[in-house]
Amino acid sequence: MYKLFVGGLPFSTTNDELQTLFAEHGTVASAVVIMDRETGRSKGFGFVEFENDDEGKAAEKALNGSDLGGRTVTVSEARPKEDRR
């Protein structure tokens, strides 16, 4: 699995829209827009997982810095989740 962090998303972006955007570059295992628990509104970032590393890297290269809904999207390999205390 190759997991990507996607930042700078328009707040109206849905999981389905995120999946559709990245599916043009390969097989997407999951696509999730992170939502604020209290407001239910998008936090403006999400994560996309590809089943194939090469497809994930190609999507990262193709979509990093691209325009989505008037916002510049940042795409990079996701770092492992840090432990919260």
Secondary structure, 3 states (H helix, E strand, C coil): CEEEEEECCCCCCCHHHHHHHHHCCCCEEEEEEEECCCCCCEEEEEEEEECCHHHHHHHHHHHCCCEECCEECEEEECCCCCCCC
